[in-house]
């Protein structure tokens, strides 16, 4: 047995001294009355605590329900499927760790700027997804049958965003992301554009601490370094049509913002490369 430092007695020691004092001054009747008062007070305190906890839980559920009902069916289904797919990716090694759950939660909070109410909702969705036995294939089939091509691009973009929040992206998870792109019938050019952007962005950050290299700008447009001006212009026009925010407006403001951010990246890459 290891040595353990003795701590000073807490309230239990004080209570024992108090009980002995009451017994000596008031006898057993006084002691029983005091114990009855403590029991009654304890029950009341427990009931108050239960009431506060129930009221807080009810308030949260009410706010989440109000938020859900204020959103379109497309928005709610998109977020539900997004969470289910992200958790399915986390499950590929057989378990979902707390760090993986924290990564997904940080993504919604920081990248999509979810407030506290929406985070309560997402946490419920995550718990549901962790307990779900639905296969990745069935989730992707539903997504492909429900949403047009542009929302599928946004989904793939978000998947790569989550993966690249990790210090080291497991190759197995990258393979799953590529398989998802294939299943969603994402075109080869678009797959290469999305993955290359994050790949070159990570390389640039690790080498100089900031993004914005020439290769990174080419990657944003899905081009190989050294592409000519005609190819740059063609790629810019193609991506501008696919990521126009109006095409994902029905998904909700946060996903429109994702498309707008993507358009900013495309515009920045085009402006840079056309001057080269």
SULLIN-V441960 format. One record per run of one state. SS is the DSSP state (~ for helix, > for strand, _ for the rest). FROM is the first residue (numbers start at 1). TO is the last residue. If there is no record, write none. Layout:
# SULLIN-V441960
ss=SS from=FROM to=TO
ss=SS from=FROM to=TO
This chain:
# SULLIN-V441960
ss=_ from=1 to=10
ss=~ from=11 to=70
ss=_ from=71 to=72
ss=~ from=73 to=93
ss=_ from=94 to=97
ss=~ from=98 to=111
ss=_ from=112 to=115
ss=~ from=116 to=131
ss=_ from=132 to=135
ss=~ from=136 to=146
ss=_ from=147 to=148
ss=~ from=149 to=163
ss=_ from=164 to=170
ss=~ from=171 to=183
ss=_ from=184 to=187
ss=~ from=188 to=208
ss=_ from=209 to=213
ss=~ from=214 to=220
ss=_ from=221 to=228
ss=~ from=229 to=242
ss=_ from=243 to=244
ss=~ from=245 to=251
ss=_ from=252 to=252
ss=~ from=253 to=275
ss=_ from=276 to=276
